[in-house]
Amino acid sequence: MGAQSPWRNHPAVYVVSGITALSLFGDALLYSILPLYAGDLGIPLLAVGIILSMNRWVRLGTNPLAARVYDRQGLFRPLLGAMILAVLSTFLYSRAWGLAVFLLARALWGLSWSHLRLGSLLVILSTSGSSLGLAIGTHHALTRLGSAFTSVVGGLLVDRGGYQWGLTIMTILSSLGIFLVVGLRRLLPSGLEDTKQRTTAQQGENLAVPELSPSMCYAGGFTVSFVSAGVIVSSLSLVLQQRLGDAVSLGSWTLGIATISGLLFAVRWTSSLVIAPLVGRLIDLTGRVRVFRLLTLVMVVALLIFGGVLNPLVTVVVACLLFFAGNSLEVVFDTAIGDTTYQEGEEATTTRLSRYASFYDLGAASGPVVAYYLGSRIGFEWSFYLGAGLMFILLAIDVLDLFPMGVPADEQM
């Protein structure tokens, strides 16, 4: 299969994005409804946080495992098995089988997502070449669309038919991803789907020269997920309640804090539909470093404002800005780590991608812990100041070239 045009995506990019979006149906819905139905499911409220975060901690072990599995089994079988596990975990959420089964389901989902995420990146790297940024951005956008769909449609199904009925319908819908995996096999470059050998469909293209070293990407993945997916997402609702109260009146309309929080989280998901592909196309044209530096500087300033300015309107506006910048930086770092793999063998590629995923997961898992520790001790604003400090350090590392290209990743960190 020939090289893909730098102005459009390979069809496999859309299919693998659909697979990951469908796999997320159970996970995305669980975040919004488990706290509400925990008692009915026989789960102590204190255990809800453990259940929701467990898959991230599990992935610290299953990310390296996924790299070894893909090295030995090729692409198709692990991706198919991961999608089946995603459907199974969603089904296990749908019944009141108690805490132990929910913990098992979350562990299975962690295992599944490690393989789905790595498999998706391998497909994109093998079919995109010089359009890597656009492909990564498209993948982010379609994956977020799956989460947004689940938040709206899944919640409506649960409200209308009850918890068990809603999750059962989402399980059935999620199972469509199994058929997409089977269809994906026909779209992949010859030799990629069954063998360990990674084909180079992008040979002969003018590939982007890596601008950020692997260790810079590891540090960036950790920092962005710690701040965006960890600190901001976990504490936003509580910060809004502290600054806006339980409800806000807009003329004849009164919006509860849960509604306002939900709208802001919807902005997080839906903004990626436009922003992620645009940022991906931009970094294909202009390079990774300049966009990374600009977005990181925006994050630093926005975090300082978010922590220090208590005005409700400023809080809402800056929260949206943080979501935009955070989503964009994820595209930048996902693309940048991909740039560093084109000259690597199959085993080195999967190891590097799984290590990057582990740093990202570590940031997302530890961010809420740190945010609530600081919030309970000295105030939530200090977690945002900490985030600003970490983003500034990340920018300084790049400007001072402390993790230069050409130095082996294992020696940099």
N, C-alpha and C positions, 0 to 999 in steps of 0.2 A: 504494500500500500504506500503510495507516494506521500511526499511531504505535504503538510496542510498549509493552506493560505494563511499568511499572518493577519489577514483581516477578518477571518471567521474561524469558528471552532469546528473541530472534527466531530462527526455525529456521536462518537463514543463519549465525548465530554458530556453531552446532554443526557445520554442514557445512564452513565454512572452517577451523574448528579441526581437523576430521578431515583436511582436505587438508594442513595444515602438519604434523600428526603423522605422516602417511604419508610426507611428503617427507623427514622426518628419519631414516628407517630406516637408510639407508646411513651417514650422518654419525655418528649415535649409536653404531652398531656398530663403526665404524672406530676410535673412540677406545679401545675395550677390547681389540680383537684385533690391530690393526696392529703394536704393539710385539712381539707374540708371533710373528707370521708374517713380519716384515720380511725376514729372511734368505731364506725360501722364495720371496719375491716379488722378490728381486733388489734390495732397497732397503737401503742402508747404515743401520745403527741410528742414526747421528748425524743422518740426514736425516728421521727419523720426526717429530721436533719441528717441523721446517720444514713438512712435509706437513700435519700436524694444525693448525698455526696459519695456514697460507697463506690459507685462505678468509676469515679475519677481516681480514687486511691487504687482500685483494682488495676486500672490501666497502666499504672507505673510498672507493674509486673507483666502485664499482657502485651504491652507495646513491643518489648524485645522478643517475646514469644512470637508475635505476628511476623516480625522480620525473618525469623528462622523458618517459620511455616511457609512463607512465600518463596524463600530461597530454595526450599526442598520440594514444594508441591506445585510451583508455578502460580499463575494468577487465578484461573477459573475456579478450581475446587475450594480454595480458602474463601473466596468472595461469596460463592454460593452457600457454603456452610455458615458464614457470618450472617448472611441475610436470613437464613432459616432460624438461627439463634435469636435474631432480632424479633422475628415473628413470635417465637416461643416465649421470649421475655414479656412481650406485650400481652400475650394470652395469660401468663402467670399473674400479671397485674390485675386481671379482670375478675378475680375471685377472692373471696375473703378467707384465704388460707393461712393467714397469720404472719407474724413478723419473720419467722425463719424462711418462709417461701419468698417473701418480698426481698429479703437479703440475697437469697439465691438468685432470684430474677435479676437483681441489680448487678450481681457478679457476672452473670451470663451476658448481660447487656454490655458491661465493661469489656469483656472478652470479644464480643461481637463488634463493638465500635472500634477497637484497636485494629481489627482486620479490615473493616469497611473503610476506615479513614486511610490506612496505608494502601489498600488496594485501589482506592479512588485516585490517590496521588500517582501511583505507578501507571495507571491507565492514562492519566492526563499527561504525565511526563513523556510517555511513549507515543503520544499522538499529537502533540502540540508544537514542540520546537520553539520557533521564534514568536509564536503567539501564546507563550506560556502564561503571561500575565492576564491576558483576556480569558484564557481557559480557567485559570484559578478563580478569577473574579466571577465568571459565569457559574462555576461550581458553588461558590459561596452564596450567590444570589438564589439559585434554585434550591439549595439546601435550606436556606432561611425561609424560602417560600413554603417548604414542607412544615416547618415549625409554626409559621404564621397560620397556615391552613388548619393545623391541629389545634392551635389556641382558640380559633373561632369555631370551626365546625365540630371539633371534638368536645369542646365545652357545651355547645348547643345540644349535641347528642346526649350528653350526660344529664343536662338539665331536663330534657324532654323524656328520655327513656330510663334514666337511672344510671348509676355507676357501672354495673355489670353489663348492661346492654350497650352503653356507649363504648366501653373498652373492647367489647366483642366485635362491634362494627369496625373499630380502628384496627383490630387484629386482622380482620378480613381484608381491609384496604391495604394494610401493610404487606400482606402476603403477595400482592401484585409485584413487589420487588423481586421475588423469586423468579418470575417469568422474565423480568427485565435483565436479570443476570444471565439467563439462558440466551436471550437475544443479543446481549452485549458480546458474547463469544464470537458472533459472526462479523462484528464490526472491527475487531482488533487486528493489528498487523499480524501477518503470518508468522507463526512460531511463538508468539507472546503468550497465547492462552494456555498452552499445555506444557511448555518447557521452562526450565529455570533460566534459560538464556534470554536476556533482555534484548529485544530487537531495537534497532536504531532507525525508526521511521523518519526521524528528523535529520538523518545524515545528509550532508550537502547543504543544509540551511545555514544561514548566518545566525547562529545561536547567540543569545546574550552572554557576554563575558561576566562571570560572577563578580559582583560588586561588594557583597557582604559575605564575610567568612562564615563557615559553619558555626563556630562558637558565637559569633555575633548574632546569628539567627537563633541559637539556643537561648542566649540571654534575652533577645527580643521577644521570643515566644513566651518565655516565662514571665517577663515584665508586663507585656500586654495582657496576657490572660489573668495575671494576678490583679491588675488594676481594673480591667474592663469586665471580664467574666467573673472575677472574684469579688473585689471590694465594691464596685459600683452596683452590680446586679444584686448582690446579697443584701445591701444596706439601703438601697434607694427608697423602698417603700417606707421604711422607718424614718429616714431623713425627711421625706415629704410630709409624713404625719407630724413630725416635730415642728416643721416650718409652716405648714398650711393648716394644721388641725385635722379634724376628722372629715370635714367637708368644705367645699368651696362653692359660693354662690356666684353664678354668672347670669345676671338678669333674673329671669324666671326659672332658670335651671339651677339645680343643686347637684353637684358632682361629689360623690364620696371619694375618699382617699384611695380606696381599692380600684375605683374606676379610673382615676387619674393615673395611678401606677400602671394599670393595664394598658392604658393608651400610650404611655411612654414606652413600655416594653414592646408594644406593637410598632412604635416608631423604630425601635432597635432592629426588629426583624424586617419590616417592610423597606426601610431605607437601604438595606443591602441589595434589594432588587435593582436599584438604579446605581447606587454608589459603587458597589463591588466591581461590576463590569467596566465602569468608567475608569476607576482607579487601575484596574488591570490593564486596560488599553493604554492609559497614560504612562504607566511604568514600562510597557513594551516600547513606547516611543521615546521616552526621556530618560529611562534608567531608573534604578531602584533607590539610589542613595539620596538624591535630592528630594524625592517625595517622602522618603522615610524621615529625613531631618525636619522637613516642614511639618509633617503630621505629629512628630514627637514634640516639637516645640509648641504646637497647638495644644497637645495633651497636657503639657506642663502648666501652661497658663490657665487652661480651663479647670484643671484640678485645684489650683490655688484659689481661683475665683469660687469654685463650688464649695470649697471648705470654708472660705472666709466671708463670703457675701451671703447673708441670710434671707435676702429678699425672695419671696416665693416665685415671682415671675422669672427672676434671674436663675433661680434653682432649676426651673423647668427648661428654660432655654439652653442653659449650659449642660444639663443632662443630655439633651438631644445632641449637642455638639460633641460631647464625649462619646456617645454611641457612634456617631458618624466617623470620628477619628479612629476609634478603636476598631471598628469593622474594617476600615481602610488599611490600618496597619497589619491586621491579620492577613489580608491579601498580599501586602508587600512582603512579609516574612515567609509566607507559604511559597511565594514565587521565588524569593531569594534563596531559600534552602533547595528548591528544585534546580536552580541554576548551577549549584555546586555539584550536582549528581550526574551530569551528562557525560563526564569523562570517567566516571566510576564504573566498576564492575557491578553485577547484580547484587552480590552480597554486601558490598560497601554502600550501595544505594539504599537498600532496605534498612541496614543498620543506622545510617545517618538519618533517614526519615523517621524511624521509630524513636531514635534518641530525641529528635526535635519534638515529636509528639509527647514524649514523657516530660520534657521541660514545660511544655504548654500545660499539660494536665496537672503538674505539680503546682504551677502558678494558680490555676483555676481552683484547685482543691484547698490550697493554703490561704488564698485571699480572704474568703469569708471568715476563717478562724481568726486571722489577724485583725480584720475589721471589727468583729464583735468583741474581741479582747480589748482593743483600744477604745471602742465605743463604750464599753462598760466601765472602763477605768478613767479615761480622761476626755472622752467625747469622740463622736464619729468623725468630726472634722479632721482629727489627727490622722485617720487612715487615708484621707484624701491628700493631706500634706505628705505623708509617707509615699503615696503613689506618685506625686509630683517629683519627689526626690529621686525615686527609682527611675522615672522616665528621664530626668535630667542626667543621671549617672549613665544611662544607656546612650544618650546623645553625646556625652563627653567621651565615652569609650570609643565611639565611632570617630569623632573629630580628632581625638588624640591617636587614633589608629592602634589601640591597645590589643585588638584581635585582628591582626592583618591577614590578608589572603596569602596563601603560600606556606603558612605554618600549619602543620598537622593539627587537626581539631583536638586530638587527645592531649596535645602539648599546650594548647591554648587555655584550657579550662581544667 
